[in-house]
């Protein structure tokens, strides 16, 4: 999910254009807030919206009471932005590196992306970064978080998700309010993604949501195969970029690896009956360094946090305290601990 450091716009004077659009977008959301309780009591509220807001109310109560996530006031209000996308996420990485560019802000630290509330502004940012020699990427975002600096509302864009996915979004964003490690996007996103997955399992069980085991296993295999394909290409690129080859040879090698990835993807689609759910990764072409860099940010350490949850008797309070202790360690020590958890997760 996406985090927008809007609070950073309240201090500092650099990048005033970016901060200005961030404040403008935040103000749009703030000014349109309506209490969910008021909408549920209003007979003029459309029935389909009433059903979804009642789901939100129940999901939020479950997050607080059963998962121990913060009762901060977030997701007690609703905003209709009258558009399908909340903001656009811009990422960048050097032509011969998988280390994403980071943007740093007062109070909240550094992020591997920037959020723009208007697509034209995101496009201009992409043009500037591409002109500086970066690989660039842009992706739509349906959710939004201020990390607890303000009461985040449910947005109409979030209601595009089905019930289980919506629960996951809310669990994920509240996890950022539960614990946020300043300046470490990978840690924060992997932790929140782990909470999302664990929370969805418990929500589905509590609601009696039926899941076809065979169908779910097939989807899991497909997801694992696709992610493994991307991570394998990422690993090949990482080896290439770290080699002693000349810049021209590295660029040629990069083109060959990404070209083969496109071929592998076509084979993947055929093997999975033409499944189109991942086509956006290859539109208009294979994913570049910017896309592949962010993939690792969100996914790499998730198994470590799931292992940590199991080590703490699958207790959310104990898990959250363990995450806090882990985050308080010096970076090198923290990285070693996460690696050990990854190895434990991979062990048979």
DOTOR-597243 format. One line per 8 residues: number of its first residue (from 1); their letters; for each residue x, y, z of N, C-alpha, C, O. Coordinates in steps of 0.001 Angstrom, whole numbers, plus 500000, padded with zeros to 6 digits. Atoms other than C-alpha are relative to their C-alpha. Example, Ala and Ser with C-alpha at 12.3 -4.5 7.8 and 13.67 -1.06 7.14 Angstrom:
<gukols>
1) AS) 500890/498810/500000/512300/495500/507800/500900/501200/500000/501936/501181/500665 | 499180/498810/499940/513670/498940/507140/499230/501090/500730/499739/502198/500899
</gukols>
This chain:
<gukols>
1) XXXXXXXX) 500834/498804/500000/500000/500000/500000/500870/501248/500000/502094/501182/500117 | 499235/498793/500249/500973/503580/499618/499999/500923/501212/498997/501068/501912 | 499870/499013/498947/502236/506098/502101/500352/501334/499369/501208/501398/498486 | 499697/498671/500519/502246/509815/501392/500444/500879/501157/499649/501159/502054 | 499488/499200/498879/504461/511937/503670/499510/501442/499941/500312/502371/499849 | 500574/498659/500072/502075/514905/503592/500465/500859/501171/500631/502070/501027 | 499568/499225/498840/503183/515915/507085/501297/500731/499708/501571/501779/500293 | 498734/499359/500343/506553/516731/505536/499776/501336/499313/500645/502207/499349
9) XXXXXXXX) 500280/498752/500695/504905/519482/503536/499830/501162/500970/499846/502324/500563 | 500208/498944/499027/504364/521389/506754/501301/500608/500490/501287/501569/501260 | 498719/499445/499590/508075/522000/507214/500973/499914/498844/500777/499123/497921 | 499029/500000/501084/511061/522716/505016/499528/500858/498845/498355/501223/498770 | 500371/499123/501093/511144/524775/501859/500408/499435/498646/500119/500049/497619 | 499576/500568/501265/512651/522470/499210/498821/499353/499296/497843/498962/499934 | 501028/500658/500803/510541/521053/496379/498620/500551/500313/497691/499791/500586 | 501264/499386/499624/507761/523532/497029/498857/499557/499096/497714/499462/499543
17) XXXXXXXX) 501046/500467/500898/505874/522348/493951/499428/498674/500451/498213/498475/500439 | 500467/501301/499521/505723/518802/495285/499207/500157/501292/498117/499601/501424 | 500690/499807/498730/504776/519899/498789/498664/500689/499805/497694/500382/500497 | 501250/499291/500243/502137/522234/497403/498906/499063/499516/497778/499126/500003 | 501018/500924/500489/500347/519503/495475/499626/498985/501079/498485/498526/501135 | 500300/500938/498918/500644/517197/498500/499009/500613/500982/498057/499956/501402 | 500923/499319/499095/498953/519745/500752/498629/500180/499358/497599/500019/500012 | 501265/499821/500705/496318/520439/498125/499208/498694/499977/498003/498692/500232
25) XXXXXXXX) 500675/501292/500023/495532/516719/497771/499508/499593/501374/498412/499052/501513 | 500397/500324/498635/495462/516250/501536/498795/500836/500417/497881/500333/501071 | 501118/499130/499644/493138/519227/501931/498712/499540/499317/497635/499602/499910 | 501185/500505/500697/490778/517803/499310/499384/498851/500790/498167/498789/500967 | 500495/501138/499234/490516/514610/501339/499401/500464/501322/498306/500041/501694 | 500452/499534/498695/490184/516411/504677/498670/500738/499908/497791/500549/500749 | 501199/499160/500110/487510/518820/503466/498751/499219/499623/497636/499712/499794 | 501152/500790/500439/485285/516032/502138/499622/498897/500983/498736/498094/500690
33) XXXXXXXX) 500282/501065/499049/485270/513809/505219/498567/500074/500530/498062/501150/500847 | 501297/500129/499339/481899/512590/506498/500045/498777/500911/500559/497728/500524 | 499967/501109/499040/481447/510394/509561/499207/498813/499455/498097/498983/498951 | 500692/501191/500468/480528/506825/508650/498718/499784/500799/497705/499363/500241 | 501210/500162/499182/478072/506730/511562/498867/500885/499485/497706/500475/499490 | 501016/499092/500532/476259/509739/510069/499426/499468/498693/498217/499526/498470 | 500452/500536/501280/476109/508148/506614/499134/498759/500197/498161/498567/499468 | 500799/501188/499748/474779/504882/508032/498617/500359/500538/497648/499635/500308
41) XXXXXXXX) 501282/499575/499437/472029/506789/509852/499161/500810/499011/497978/501050/499250 | 500679/499147/500973/471119/508870/506786/499190/499133/499034/499773/498315/498321 | 500819/500828/500909/468162/507331/504867/500297/500250/498528/499934/499433/497681 | 499683/499693/501392/469432/509009/501681/501300/499344/499517/501633/499418/498334 | 498769/500694/500411/472691/507021/501700/499643/498821/499111/498830/497987/499507 | 500310/501126/500891/472610/504619/498722/500257/498660/500686/501199/498529/501468 | 499929/501276/499312/472099/501010/499801/501331/499294/499768/501876/498686/500690 | 498732/500679/500260/475231/499699/498077/501132/500628/500795/502022/499919/501265
49) XXXXXXXX) 498987/499330/499174/477357/502330/499858/499795/499655/501463/500767/499465/502195 | 500295/500331/498604/475616/501570/503153/500578/498615/500352/501149/498431/501426 | 499485/501352/499762/476555/497877/502837/501523/500020/500148/502074/499389/501050 | 498540/499968/499940/480207/498659/502155/500494/500724/501248/501479/500303/501854 | 499570/499269/498802/480464/501194/504994/499761/499186/501265/500524/499294/502225 | 500218/500890/498865/478958/498681/507402/501117/498963/500066/501560/498597/501154 | 498850/500902/500018/481688/496261/506276/501222/500684/500584/501951/500085/501376 | 498858/499245/499484/484283/498946/506996/499913/500096/501520/500902/499877/502220
57) XXXXXXXX) 500178/499868/498546/482842/499498/510471/500357/498690/500700/501031/498699/501730 | 499729/501295/499390/483025/495778/511231/501479/499622/499864/502066/499070/500795 | 498574/500300/500212/486526/495392/509738/500848/500789/500990/501775/500251/501596 | 499221/499164/499085/487831/498289/511799/499879/499490/501441/500874/499426/502162 | 500187/500533/498650/486302/496882/515010/500799/498714/500189/501385/498497/501250 | 499231/501244/499932/487894/493502/514247/501492/500300/500107/502206/499646/500868 | 498583/499634/499966/491274/495153/513628/500430/500411/501401/501511/500040/501859 | 499669/499508/498658/491195/496817/517043/499850/498900/501044/500740/498694/501869
65) XXXXXXXX) 500334/500940/498937/489577/494068/519112/500703/498654/499855/501075/498043/500857 | 499440/501337/500199/491030/490911/517527/501465/500002/499592/502184/499042/499868 | 498609/499934/500454/494340/492048/516009/500848/500934/500856/502074/500922/500746 | 499243/499091/499151/495322/494694/518555/500574/501191/499270/501544/501792/499731 | 499535/498835/500744/495774/497405/515935/499430/501279/500611/498446/501216/501347 | 500353/498770/499281/495443/501064/516979/498548/500441/499799/498012/500381/498692 | 501332/499387/500041/492047/502554/517812/500199/501505/499894/499931/502248/500838 | 499515/498636/500166/493210/505864/516369/498950/500976/499478/499182/502185/499467
73) XXXXXXXX) 500985/499146/500645/490054/507196/514782/500056/499910/498491/499161/500409/497809 | 499940/500210/501444/491209/506268/511295/498900/499031/499567/498516/498126/500309 | 501027/500842/500626/488588/504671/509019/498664/500043/500729/497894/499084/500691 | 501330/499723/499454/485655/506114/510956/499288/501051/499154/498156/501433/499453 | 500563/499002/500895/485050/508631/508150/500121/499526/498557/500883/498608/498254 | 500043/500409/501401/484364/508387/504420/500169/501234/499121/499686/502321/499438 | 499817/498924/500985/485423/510492/501430/499767/499436/498603/500317/498397/498238 | 500194/500325/501406/484176/510305/497857/500805/501003/499181/500435/502173/499084
81) XXXXXXXX) 499133/499133/500796/486940/511718/495658/499466/500211/498577/499981/501039/497825 | 500614/499902/501329/484761/511269/492556/501011/499712/498887/500968/500314/497814 | 499064/500508/501000/487615/509541/490726/500410/498601/500409/500142/498176/501533 | 499695/501410/499769/488986/506002/490451/501362/499764/500629/501618/498672/501136 | 498643/500135/499470/492585/506627/491592/500230/501110/501023/499905/502269/500769 | 499736/498993/498965/493637/508390/494799/501220/500836/499638/501177/502065/499683 | 498761/499309/500334/497179/509244/493746/500848/499086/499135/500547/497903/498975 | 499114/500729/500895/499978/508164/491430/501370/499892/500643/501930/500878/501122
89) XXXXXXXX) 498745/500311/499329/503133/506529/492745/501137/500003/498983/501129/499214/498038 | 498853/499872/500904/506385/507538/491014/501233/499399/500658/501561/499725/501799 | 498747/500591/499521/509550/505465/491424/501078/500178/498941/500783/500377/497762 | 498879/499818/500926/513003/505750/489878/501196/499209/500500/501364/499014/501704 | 498752/500691/499665/516273/503814/489785/500995/500288/498889/500584/500471/497744 | 498992/499779/501046/519579/504369/487927/499926/498927/498917/499407/497835/499145 | 500052/500927/501137/519975/502691/484533/500701/498682/500292/500311/497639/499766 | 499228/501208/499718/522489/500206/485951/500056/499716/501501/501108/499385/502049
97) XXXXXXXX) 500073/500276/498565/521318/499782/489535/498565/499632/500362/497612/500110/499748 | 501311/500356/499476/518440/498206/491420/499734/500674/501340/498813/500291/502062 | 500200/499223/498780/518775/500651/494306/499090/501171/499666/499509/502074/498942 | 500925/498925/500376/515708/502912/494098/500449/501348/500541/501060/501435/501606 | 499764/498654/499489/516084/506639/494412/499116/500217/501219/497975/499757/501261 | 500757/499722/498778/514975/507834/497836/499824/501497/500161/500720/502281/499849 | 500299/498605/499701/513329/511113/498789/499794/500115/501509/499034/499345/502096 | 500028/499875/498546/513765/512303/502371/499225/501245/500420/499250/502273/499744
105) XXXXXXXX) 500881/498953/499500/511416/514473/504430/500211/500164/501501/500635/499225/502176 | 499957/499826/498544/511378/515990/507908/498991/499080/500686/497944/498775/500116 | 500876/500751/499103/509792/513892/510669/499795/498541/499609/499775/497678/500486 | 500369/501362/500392/509065/510770/508606/501117/499227/499330/500962/498030/499087 | 498888/500715/500597/512422/509924/507029/499906/499894/498487/499323/500755/497828 | 499838/500131/501454/513072/508619/503517/499077/498929/499431/498787/497922/500076 | 500885/500909/500703/510812/506886/501017/500574/499699/498624/501336/500490/498068 | 499517/500401/501314/511489/505018/497780/499014/500374/498897/499056/499794/497812
113) XXXXXXXX) 500993/499569/500984/508650/506756/495948/499474/501370/500386/499694/501854/501496 | 500711/498759/499748/506707/509984/495633/498565/499864/499504/498314/499279/498451 | 501406/500078/500377/502933/510314/495527/499503/501321/499449/499753/502380/500024 | 500578/498809/500640/501150/512756/493211/498499/499796/499859/498048/498752/499390 | 501450/500110/500034/497433/513437/493443/499426/500253/498609/498253/499966/498367 | 500455/499746/501364/497200/514468/489787/500949/499326/499019/502167/499465/499126 | 499169/500734/500942/498409/512322/486896/500929/500913/499191/502085/500542/498987 | 499064/499144/500752/499832/515263/484865/501245/500366/500802/502339/500431/500241
121) XXXXXXXX) 498829/499690/499166/502100/516176/487793/500926/498788/500097/502148/498929/500063 | 499183/501211/499966/503256/512569/488043/500741/499820/498681/501910/499434/498668 | 499364/500142/501311/503956/512525/484312/501165/500976/499841/502198/500624/499271 | 498903/499027/500086/506056/515684/484563/501190/499548/500849/502345/499725/500461 | 498917/500526/499152/508032/514123/487418/500726/498861/499289/501951/498763/499359 | 499394/501093/500760/508618/511043/485271/500913/500539/498910/502014/500026/498709 | 499188/499411/501073/509895/513190/482413/501298/500580/500557/502363/500405/499966 | 498795/499408/499399/512307/515055/484718/500984/498901/500395/502178/499001/500110
129) XXXXXXXX) 499127/501078/499532/513671/511847/486227/500603/499224/498827/501782/498872/498850 | 499479/500686/501181/513978/510121/482846/501073/500847/499330/502064/500317/498829 | 499007/499102/500579/515846/513189/481587/501300/500017/500776/502343/500382/500234 | 498789/500085/499178/518304/512728/484455/500661/498628/499896/501651/498364/500579 | 499376/501295/500240/519045/509182/483255/499448/498847/500812/500047/497772/500835 | 500575/501064/499183/516798/507159/485548/499051/499120/499189/498420/499583/498239 | 501158/500818/500347/514597/504197/484772/498856/500482/500889/499065/500733/502076 | 501116/499462/499224/511142/505349/485885/498774/499117/499853/498658/498342/498904
137) XXXXXXXX) 501255/500747/500045/507750/503848/486644/498943/500788/500762/499254/501561/501668 | 501118/499377/499305/504323/505049/487717/498910/498961/500168/498666/498157/499269 | 501057/500971/499722/501517/503053/489318/498864/500699/500741/499109/501617/501523 | 501136/499398/499293/498001/503926/490525/499928/499514/501434/500270/498370/501732 | 500197/500358/498601/497287/503956/494239/498566/500257/500411/498020/501322/500120 | 501387/499853/499577/493846/503401/495746/499882/500365/501469/498829/500829/501907 | 500030/499726/498571/494773/503835/499420/500955/501144/500334/501739/501579/499490 | 499269/498801/499609/496384/506658/501385/500169/499982/501514/499240/499638/502244
145) XXXXXXXX) 499757/499998/498558/497975/507009/504804/500866/501177/500393/501795/501549/499676 | 499142/498967/499419/499386/509805/506929/500751/499449/501217/501306/500212/502007 | 499254/500660/498915/500898/507257/509376/499483/500381/501376/500225/500336/502357 | 500581/499641/498713/498531/508371/512113/500139/501458/500373/499688/501862/501445 | 499920/498571/499707/499370/512068/511913/498622/500648/499952/498396/501672/500596 | 501379/499545/500010/495693/512585/511098/499098/498785/499879/499583/497680/499639 | 500952/501105/500073/492543/510450/511066/499729/499702/498534/499035/500461/497857 | 500145/500335/501414/492671/508721/507702/498606/499438/499732/498137/498572/500471
153) XXXXXXXX) 501341/500496/500319/489273/508144/506070/500044/498823/499033/501068/498564/498402 | 500203/500943/501092/488011/505324/503903/499675/500810/498756/498853/501725/498804 | 500219/499292/501254/488105/506511/500298/499145/499152/499065/499161/497923/499141 | 500803/500748/500969/485704/505574/497517/500872/499079/499151/500414/498024/498712 | 499097/500834/500797/488731/504210/495636/500283/498668/500696/500483/497650/500032 | 499748/501232/499257/489281/501651/498402/498838/499026/499878/499028/497817/500008 | 501176/500854/500085/485747/500333/497947/499945/499235/498682/499021/498455/498456 | 499897/500815/501208/486777/498971/494553/500416/498567/500347/500209/497648/499554
161) XXXXXXXX) 499587/501325/499566/488194/496028/496519/498797/499198/500496/497815/499776/500960 | 501030/500820/499375/486037/493068/497541/500211/500014/501513/501165/500613/502008 | 499978/499913/498536/485375/492508/501244/501334/499566/500591/501883/500255/501451 | 498767/500519/499407/488468/490423/501976/501185/500899/499668/502024/501172/500526 | 498899/499108/500383/490821/492673/500014/499900/501333/500729/500922/501896/501120 | 500187/498752/499259/489314/495771/501675/500477/499836/501437/501124/500728/501985 | 499513/500261/498640/489962/494213/505081/501519/500028/500024/502120/500588/500941 | 498542/500007/500067/493561/493628/504028/500584/501390/499907/501589/501684/500555
169) XXXXXXXX) 499518/498622/500133/494012/497264/503000/499954/500712/501349/500917/501371/501740 | 500147/499317/498709/492708/498527/506343/500991/499437/501019/501605/500198/501766 | 499019/500592/499083/494841/496055/508316/501409/500500/499672/502187/500814/500573 | 498675/499556/500436/497892/497070/506266/500275/501431/500449/501328/501724/501014 | 499773/498589/499664/497443/500793/506794/500033/500223/501507/500807/501050/501989 | 499949/499871/498542/496700/500422/510508/501291/499426/500567/501752/499854/501625 | 498702/500531/499562/499875/498346/510810/501063/501091/499944/501954/501127/500793 | 499054/498884/500057/501805/501441/509710/499830/500921/501204/500800/501504/501688
177) XXXXXXXX) 500225/499196/498794/500179/503295/512601/500475/499254/501240/500887/499879/502217 | 499532/500808/498862/501068/500415/514950/501502/500163/500203/501969/500373/501322 | 498549/499814/499894/504778/500665/514150/500534/500471/498657/500194/499918/497611 | 499394/499437/501212/506746/502714/511636/501451/500326/500316/501744/501113/501217 | 498570/499787/499815/510533/502633/511378/500461/501091/499036/500489/500887/497823 | 499638/498848/500817/511707/506000/510132/501122/499648/499019/502185/499167/499411 | 498968/500114/501019/513595/505785/506845/500240/498617/499434/501162/498442/498637 | 499760/501360/500493/513262/502024/506176/498726/499487/499321/497899/498827/499951
185) XXXXXXXX) 501206/500368/500742/510637/501453/503471/499812/498492/499967/498698/498001/500149 | 500109/501449/500093/511439/497742/503110/499473/499378/501281/498600/498511/501238 | 500453/500517/498709/510984/497038/506823/498516/500308/500185/497729/499423/500519 | 501379/499575/499754/507750/499017/507038/499001/499277/499108/497959/498822/499581 | 500949/500622/500917/506114/497564/503936/499917/498490/500201/498836/497912/500086 | 500038/501440/499751/507112/493974/504683/499222/499692/501278/498441/498741/501312 | 500747/500187/498755/505792/494266/508242/498502/500181/499757/497700/499347/500175 | 501419/499733/500226/502496/495802/507097/499375/498950/499094/498216/498583/499286
193) XXXXXXXX) 500516/501036/500880/502104/493224/504322/499781/498701/500767/498809/497989/500519 | 500176/501189/499162/502613/490425/506860/498740/500125/500852/497967/499173/500959 | 501206/499780/499197/499933/491943/509123/498759/499874/499121/497750/499302/499534 | 501118/500101/500948/497657/492251/506091/499633/498543/499745/498461/498174/499820 | 500270/501408/500319/498007/488564/505218/499468/499243/501205/498515/498472/501091 | 500450/500685/498796/497640/487340/508779/498596/500450/500394/497757/499637/500783 | 501312/499470/499650/494682/489619/509417/498912/499481/499081/497807/499177/499533 | 500990/500507/500947/492906/488488/506267/499628/498556/500313/498464/498172/500195
201) XXXXXXXX) 500290/501386/499637/493233/484856/507343/499017/499948/501161/498061/499173/501139 | 500877/500020/498824/491609/485605/510687/498635/500601/499685/497617/500143/500205 | 501285/499398/500380/488937/487835/509142/499160/498987/499220/497966/498838/499481 | 500729/500984/500797/487984/485148/506617/499439/498896/500891/498307/498454/500693 | 500466/501043/499096/487748/482551/509398/498848/500508/500862/497863/499801/501072 | 501031/499434/499129/485692/484851/511627/498693/500229/499245/497612/500073/499813 | 501187/499712/500802/483294/485735/508799/499442/498763/499322/498365/498810/498728 | 500462/501193/500668/483003/482192/507537/500033/500121/498492/499228/499509/497791
209) XXXXXXXX) 499884/499822/501444/484100/483292/504085/500529/498706/499392/501576/498204/499800 | 499616/501267/500596/484306/480212/501933/501082/500211/498957/500998/501120/498130 | 498900/499959/500960/487489/479628/499977/500157/498606/499409/500252/497619/500138 | 499788/501276/500674/487884/476888/497406/501465/499618/500172/502331/500279/499597 | 498588/500339/499739/491072/475118/498614/500797/499742/498729/501930/500202/498593 | 499276/500303/501241/491991/473815/495166/500235/501272/499195/501323/501489/498662 | 499860/498747/500742/491333/477179/493536/501012/500932/500647/501797/501584/499958 | 499050/499140/499296/493272/479031/496227/501419/499488/499814/502345/500278/499623
217) XXXXXXXX) 498668/500574/500194/496201/476635/495900/500515/500313/498596/501698/500598/498412 | 499606/499677/501375/496220/477218/492137/500427/501454/499887/501433/501763/499248 | 499634/498576/500032/496243/480998/492617/501330/500242/500701/502154/501028/500234 | 498744/499834/499264/499031/480723/495181/501189/499538/499159/502228/500198/499124 | 498910/500498/500848/501151/478633/492820/500294/500976/498862/501453/501237/498536 | 499833/499054/501095/500558/481083/489995/500712/501258/500486/501623/501759/499827 | 499373/498791/499452/501472/484060/492195/501473/499747/500318/502333/500574/500019 | 498620/500325/499647/504604/482331/493476/500862/499852/498754/502015/500282/498740
225) XXXXXXXX) 499234/500185/501227/505682/481395/489966/500306/501349/499343/501419/501589/498876 | 499779/498699/500630/505199/484918/488652/501025/500820/500786/501949/501393/500209 | 499064/499243/499178/506985/486545/491584/501402/499415/499890/502381/500157/499820 | 498694/500630/500145/509794/483997/491314/500657/500345/498677/501874/500519/498613 | 499475/499635/501310/510174/484807/487617/500592/501413/500030/501674/501654/499496 | 499503/498627/499904/510543/488515/488370/501257/500075/500875/502222/500758/500534 | 498853/499946/499094/512920/487936/491277/501238/499343/499376/502366/499758/499645 | 498866/500630/500680/515078/485624/489141/500648/500983/499027/501872/501084/498960
233) XXXXXXXX) 499463/498988/500919/515430/488342/486496/500691/501104/500785/501734/501613/500373 | 499383/498971/499156/516153/490837/489250/501369/499541/500493/502320/500322/500529 | 498722/500530/499548/518891/488572/490576/501048/500001/498898/502217/500293/499153 | 499070/499976/501127/520462/488274/487127/500500/501423/499752/501683/501639/499489 | 499598/498606/500201/520455/492046/486763/500940/500462/501106/501912/501172/500848 | 499154/499604/498864/521951/492502/490222/501425/499477/499809/502395/500192/500062 | 498682/500571/500270/524812/490159/489313/500697/500757/498878/501884/501068/498977 | 499441/499267/501139/525337/491944/485996/500496/501373/500423/501611/501763/500076
241) XXXXXXXX) 499629/498631/499614/525388/495424/487552/501205/500018/500944/501950/500997/500987 | 498873/500061/499082/527908/494304/490164/501263/499434/499387/502284/499318/500066 | 498846/500602/500660/530271/492781/487618/500993/501066/499526/500734/502264/499642 | 498965/499095/500520/533427/494304/486094/499796/500310/498516/500677/500899/497890 | 500262/499738/501414/531839/494500/482634/499937/501499/499734/499687/502293/500641 | 500081/498590/500380/531924/497782/480740/498544/500452/500027/497626/499633/500037 | 501361/499461/499959/528913/500087/480820/499203/499550/498782/498028/499203/498901 | 500723/500407/501207/528030/499235/477217/499606/498529/500062/498517/498156/499625
249) XXXXXXXX) 500324/501415/499874/528199/495511/477951/498875/499782/501018/498017/498917/500837 | 501067/500120/499001/526025/495964/481030/498653/500405/499403/497642/499749/499652 | 501254/499566/500634/523407/497880/479011/499498/498935/499030/498298/498668/498965 | 500393/501065/500924/523419/495150/476372/499494/498781/500762/498511/498157/500363 | 500429/501128/499186/523160/492466/479049/498642/500249/500628/497811/499345/500713 | 501295/499622/499432/520287/494320/480684/498892/499793/498973/497845/499228/499290 | 500998/500140/501054/518410/494429/477372/499703/498532/499728/498554/498163/499485 | 500189/501426/500250/518956/490697/476890/499199/499339/501124/498316/498522/500862
257) XXXXXXXX) 500706/500590/498857/517754/489797/480398/498532/500392/499983/497661/499547/500188 | 501393/499547/500023/514611/491924/480115/499261/499441/498789/498064/499167/498865 | 500615/500617/501164/513964/490579/476624/499606/498559/500274/498531/498115/499872 | 500312/501385/499645/514134/487023/477939/498851/499953/501003/498029/499038/500966 | 501100/499939/499038/511827/488018/480795/498665/500128/499262/497681/499493/499644 | 501222/499854/500785/509234/489106/478224/499613/498675/499340/498433/498329/499283 | 500259/501313/500591/509578/485732/476477/499463/499040/501060/498491/498322/500825 | 500431/500873/498915/509252/483896/479788/498570/500326/500427/497800/499431/500778
265) XXXXXXXX) 501349/499611/499595/506125/485898/480588/498960/499480/499015/497882/499044/499419 | 500947/500530/500985/504454/484894/477341/499782/498498/500222/498661/498003/500105 | 500124/501427/499690/505186/481254/478191/499171/499797/501260/498345/498886/501331 | 500759/500049/498746/503824/481864/481706/498507/500156/499729/497699/499401/500269 | 501412/499764/500294/500549/483218/480317/499365/498787/499332/498233/498417/499644 | 500532/501180/500679/500111/480215/478060/499799/498853/500989/498813/498119/500925 | 500077/501097/499027/500786/477838/480931/498821/500193/500961/498264/499222/501474 | 501102/499696/499096/498135/479585/483032/498761/500461/499239/498026/501340/499689
273) XXXXXXXX) 501236/499811/500775/495449/479633/480350/499742/501452/499626/498601/501915/499632 | 500162/498627/500456/496100/483169/479196/499625/500988/501088/499067/502045/500792 | 500320/499096/498879/495702/484738/482669/500582/501387/499754/501760/501525/499427 | 499596/498631/500348/495846/488530/482234/500294/500886/501211/500580/502073/501056 | 499881/499185/498797/496190/489661/485846/501336/500685/500179/501439/501641/500948 | 498678/499390/499860/499887/490484/485464/500420/500780/498760/501565/501225/498669 | 499632/499339/501256/499769/492097/482018/500512/501419/500213/501333/501913/499440 | 499585/498607/499772/500202/495569/483525/501499/500107/500286/502095/501166/500093
281) XXXXXXXX) 498550/499986/499762/503759/494595/484507/500776/500136/498695/501924/500580/498698 | 499312/500002/501290/504598/494347/480794/499357/500987/499023/499425/500800/497808 | 500625/498971/500813/502717/497393/479532/500660/501340/500314/500499/501830/501431 | 499899/500350/501421/504210/498999/477500/501112/498995/499680/501185/498520/498547 | 498901/500935/500232/507281/496722/477902/500366/499320/501306/499695/499530/502317 | 499601/500698/498779/509106/494527/480431/500297/500981/501135/500668/502126/500876 | 499698/499111/498879/509546/495967/483934/501466/500415/500000/502351/499611/499708 | 498630/499489/499973/512628/498158/484291/500528/499978/501425/499905/499404/502318
289) XXXXXXXX) 499384/500007/498672/514934/498765/487254/499085/500583/501070/499059/500096/502201 | 500860/499346/499017/512409/501043/488955/498922/499046/500496/498665/498974/501698 | 501042/500941/499597/509657/498415/488943/500588/498844/500802/500026/498445/501822 | 499410/501163/499334/511957/495559/489955/500588/500367/501355/500595/499540/502267 | 499470/499567/498707/513565/497578/492749/498897/500045/501037/499090/499601/502169 | 501095/499865/499050/510207/498291/494364/499392/498644/500345/498861/498469/501442 | 500499/501344/499720/509170/494627/494066/500654/499434/501244/499975/498886/502112 | 499282/500528/498837/511851/493661/496564/499628/500767/501262/499599/500194/502351
297) XXXXXXXX) 500360/499184/498848/510835/496534/498837/498777/499451/500706/498735/499403/501935 | 501265/500437/499414/507344/495130/499355/499989/498529/500395/499253/498151/501306 | 500154/501441/499842/507974/491379/499251/501147/499296/500716/500934/498270/501361 | 498817/500759/499614/511507/490450/500246/499955/499481/501428/500282/498318/501662 | 499883/500386/498595/511183/490375/504045/498686/499531/500609/498628/499287/501814 | 501283/500450/499451/507532/489324/504409/500130/498646/500690/499610/498493/501795 | 499867/501292/499300/508471/485673/505197/500689/500119/501356/500412/499334/502263 | 499330/499812/498712/510728/486956/507985/499007/500423/501075/499055/499928/502201
305) XXXXXXXX) 500981/499539/499013/507857/488752/509701/498967/498917/500295/498489/498817/501425 | 500900/501119/499738/505573/485742/509266/500664/498987/500932/500011/498420/501808 | 499267/500899/499106/508279/483606/510898/500042/500578/501414/499897/499841/502389 | 499966/499351/498690/508550/486138/513734/498648/499866/500704/498592/499688/501921 | 501347/500183/499435/504777/485907/514242/499860/498594/500576/499332/498420/501675 | 500083/501376/499507/505027/482119/514569/500873/499807/501234/500494/499088/502158 | 499103/500115/498847/507957/482446/516973/499387/500602/501264/499794/500270/502378 | 500655/499362/498856/505720/484563/519204/498601/499443/500220/497668/500160/500583
313) XXXXXXXX) 501217/500757/499710/502989/481930/519479/498763/500556/499287/497639/500424/499772 | 501087/499451/500804/500891/483652/516813/499118/500958/500810/497904/501034/500621 | 500665/498990/499173/499998/486339/519348/500333/501375/499432/501504/501748/499355 | 499733/498685/500579/499587/489779/517806/500676/500952/500997/501625/501634/500609 | 499297/499099/499070/500525/491714/520996/501475/499647/500146/502329/500534/500129 | 498593/500406/499872/503714/489660/521414/500765/500270/498705/501924/500684/498732 | 499389/499745/501301/504429/489947/517690/500338/501474/499839/501439/501814/499408 | 499756/498563/500147/504083/493727/517721/501153/500461/500886/501952/501304/500478
321) XXXXXXXX) 498899/499641/499110/506426/494004/520688/501327/499493/499435/502346/500176/499533 | 498780/500540/500607/508961/491759/518926/500424/500848/498804/501616/501078/498599 | 499692/499125/501143/508736/493942/515805/500614/501304/500491/501561/501818/499896 | 499464/498748/499445/509347/497020/517924/501446/499804/500475/502301/500657/500237 | 498628/500272/499555/512431/495433/519511/500931/499848/498800/502058/500342/498810 | 499198/500191/501212/513683/494404/516071/500306/501345/499348/501440/501589/498936 | 499799/498701/500619/513203/497908/514706/500924/500906/500790/501566/501789/500222 | 499142/499158/499156/515057/499446/517634/501472/499588/499946/502330/500292/500477
329) XXXXXXXX) 498613/500437/500096/518212/497473/516853/500761/500847/498975/500148/501393/498058 | 499207/499332/501037/521094/499105/514931/499790/499308/498650/499497/498114/498600 | 500370/500498/501324/520663/498659/511180/500681/498680/499654/500014/497749/499202 | 499300/501225/500365/523368/496011/510672/499497/498811/500817/499306/497719/500282 | 500500/501071/499146/522154/493967/513626/498578/499621/499587/498227/498441/499571 | 501378/500248/500442/518546/494330/512440/499984/499188/498698/499204/498247/498553 | 499933/500719/501277/519467/493174/508922/500415/498545/500206/499889/497647/499550 | 499577/501386/499726/521247/490103/510312/498848/499206/500616/498657/498033/500295
337) XXXXXXXX) 501127/500688/499366/518210/489256/512437/498926/499663/498971/498336/498583/499019 | 500992/500264/501048/515891/489562/509440/500472/498884/499085/499673/498042/498674 | 499455/501074/500833/518196/487354/507368/499857/498649/500689/499533/497645/500053 | 500157/501253/499248/518140/484739/510114/498543/499532/499985/498270/498335/499899 | 501430/500348/500053/514336/484860/510129/499641/499476/498604/498854/498537/498481 | 500254/500471/501371/514287/484455/506328/500507/498578/499829/499843/497753/499203 | 499453/501347/500099/516512/481393/506608/499142/499008/500780/498944/497872/500348 | 500885/500871/499212/514264/479967/509327/498707/499730/499233/498178/498619/499264
345) XXXX) 501248/500168/500760/511223/480551/507116/500188/499044/498833/499261/498323/498464 | 499727/500836/501168/512881/478748/504194/500354/498564/500367/500329/497675/499516 | 499597/501345/499568/513967/475743/506266/498820/499031/499907/497690/499419/500207 | 501094/500985/500105/511929/472534/505657/499437/499638/501352/498516/498826/501439
</gukols>
